[in-house]
Amino acid sequence: MIGEMLLIFKMWSLFHILFLLAPVLLTIILYFSLRNKSPKTQRIVGIILSVIAVIDLGLRNTEIFIQGGNQLQPDIIPLQICHLATFIMLLAFLFKSKVMFAIAFCFNLPFAAMSIIFADGLAHMETVICFRGLAYLLGHTLIVGTTVWALLSKQFVIDKKAHHQSMIIILVYYFATIPVNNLFTKLMPGFISNYAYSMRPEIGTPMETFYGWGKPTVFLGMDVNAVYLLLMFALGVSVYWIFYGIYKWYEYRQAVSKKGL
């Protein structure tokens, strides 16, 4: 039974529950083991964890490339939300970038968490004992755990400028994925490009309902589902503002705590 659990991922199994707990445990371990360390040391740890995530992603993509007969395919070009997240956190730590952290916390974090909760991608793998499966487990754990730890350890501040700039970057990214997905799907026959899930929903998630409310059509030579795209846009903006609100609430509580109220 244990061997089967390690080889085959099943939704809401003990393995899935452990996966759900993994980023929480990582956050706790990082926070309590590093809370008395200097900001420089904490930043170095953040850089190391981000580099591990990038290497993890690179091994995954290399495996997919080799198993796919050395064919270039959309899945190995790191433009998906959670794939980009590894580079965004690395840039945030390297350059102490408020904008990159705002994207990581308000956008990448919630969607990475959703990928842990609705880990349907893992359930469709023959085994998780491969670079692709391990990258899914380790990558999403690092994205969520490291980002929350960075917030709790007060390594970043999201001010109004960072908030506005990060929102613009996210909107440009989302709308850019529509032509990019269509282009890559045409250039790479046999594969479907689905960055930001703007081409189709992730199976096993509530996004499937959004897709069903619309109808695929052709617009300016591109395959689009206008209703689905608008609903996904609304979802993304809503999630961003909810997590920005969470950040502002946390910031407020910290300020109140300092005043001893």
N, C-alpha and C positions, 0 to 999 in steps of 0.2 A: 504493500500500500504506500509506504514512504517513497519507494523508488518510483512508483507511478506518479505520485504527487510532484516529485522533482522534475519528472520528464514532461508531464502533460499538465498545462494550466487549465483549471476549470473555474468559471465565474462563481464567486461567493463560496469557494472552497476554503479550507484552512490556509492553503498557500496564498489565496487572494487576501484573506484577512491579514496575514503576516505582511503582505505587500502594502496594504493600506496603512499598517502601523509603522512601516520602515521609515518614511520621512519624518514622522513624529519622533521616533527614537533617535534618528540622526540629529534632528534639531536639538533635542534634550542633551545628547552627548556633547555636541559642539558647544552649546551654550554654557553648560556647567563646567566643562573641562577648559574652556578658554575665557571665561568671564573676567578673570583677573589678569589676563595677558594684555600686553600693550596693543594699541590699535594697529601698529605695524605688523606684529605677529599675527593678529587676526586677519589682516589683509593678505598676508602671505599664505595663510591656510586657505583663504577663499580662492586665491589664485591657483593653488595646488589642486583643490577640489574641482575647479572649473577646467583645468588642464586635463584632469582624469576623465571628466565628462566628454571633453573633445576627443581624446584618444579612444575612449569607449565608442563614441559615434563613428570614428574613423575605422575602427576594426569591424564594426557592424557593416558599414558601407563597402568595405573591402570584401567581406564575405559574400554579400549580395552580388557584387560585381563579378566575382569569380564563379559563384554558383549559377549566375545568369549567362555564362558563356562569354565573359568579358564584354558584355554589352552595356552601354550607357543607358540608364533608365532613370526616370524622375525620382524614384525613391532614394537614390544615392546622392542626389544633389540636395544639400542641407538647407532647403528653403521652407520646410514644414515648421509649424509653430514651435514644437518642442525641440526640433533639431537646431533651429536658430537660437533657442533659449540658451544652449550651452555656450555659444559664442557671445551672446549678449551679457551673460553673467561674467564671463572672462573679461570682456571689455569694461564692465562696470568696476571690477576689482582692479584691473590694470591701470585705468585712468581715473579712478574714483569718480566715475560718471554718474551724476544724479539722473540724467536722462535715461541711460541704459538700465539703471536700477528701477526707475519708474516703469519701464516696459516690462522688466523681469517680474516685478511684484504685481502690477495691475493687469498684466495681460498673459505673460508666459506661465506664471504660477497657477492661476485658476484653471487654465486649459491643460496644464500638466497634471494637476490634481484630478481633473475630469478623466484624463487618460488612465489614471490609476483606478478610479472608481468604476469606470466603464472600460475595463481592460480587454475589450473584445478582440483586439489585435493579437494578444497573447493566446487567447483561447483558440484561434485559428492556426496557430503554429503546431507542427507535428511534435516538437519538443522545445523546451525553453533552454535546454543545454546546448546552446550555440551562441555565437557572438550577437546574433540578432535578438534572441530572447534575453540574454544577459544585459544587452544594451538597453532594452526596454525597461527592465527591472532597475538596473543601476542608474540609468540616465534620468528617469522620471523621479527616482528617489533623491538624487542629487539636486535636480532642478527645484523641487519643492523644499526639501530640507535645508539646503544652503541658502535659498532666498529668505526663508522665514528666519533662519539664524542671523543672517546679515541685518535684518530689521531689528530683531531683539537685541543684538549686540551694538546697535546704534552706529553702524558703519556708514549709513547713507541717510540723506534727508531729501524728501521730495518737495521742492518748493514750487511756486506757481509756474516759473519758467520751465522747469523740468517737466512738469505736468502737461503744459501746453505743447511743448516740443515732442514729447513722447506720444501724445495723442495724434499729432500730425503724422509722425513716422508710421504709427500703426495703421492709420487710415490709408496712407499711400501704399503700404505693404499689402493690405487687404485687397484694394481695388486693382493693384498691379498683378495679383495672382490670377485674376480672371483671364486676361490675354495670355499670360505666361503658361497657365494650365492648358489652354487651348493650343498654344504653339507647341509645347513639349509633347502633348498627346499626338499631334500630327507628325512631329519630327521623330518620334520614337514609337513606331507601330508595335502594337501588342501590349502597350503599357498605357496607364491612365495617370496623368499628372493631377494631383489633388491638394496642392498647397493651400493651407488655411481652410480646407474642406469647401472651397468655393465651387468645385466641380460637382461634388456629390457628398452626401453625409457619411460620417463614420458609422459603420454597421454596429448595431447594438446600443446606440445612443439616442437621446431625444431629438437629435438633428434629423433623424429619419422622418419624424412627424412633420417638421418644417418642409422637407423636400416633397412630401406627399401632398401638401397643400398647394403646391405650384405645379407647373407643367414645363418640361424642357422644350426649348425652342431655339431657333437660330437668329442671332442678332449681330449684324456687322460681320458675318462670317464666323461668329463664335457660338458655341453651344452654351446656352445659359438657362437657368431657371430663375426668372426675375423675382418671384415671390420668395423663393428659398434664399436668394442672395440678400434681399432686403431684410428678411427675418434674421439671417445670420449676422448682418450688419448691426441690427438692433440688439441682438444678443451680445455681440462683442462690445458694443458701446456700453450696454448696461452692466456687463461684468466688469469692464474697466472702471466705471464710476462707483460701483459697489466696493471694489477693492481699494479704490482711492479713498472712499469714505471710511473703510476699515483703517487705512493708514492714518487718516486725519483724526479718527477717534483714538487710535493708539498714541498719536502725537499729543493729543489733548490730555489723555490720562497721564502721560509722562510729565507734562507740564504741571498738572495738578499735584502729582506725587512730589515733585521737587519743592512745591510751595508748602507741602505738609498738610494739605487740606484733605 
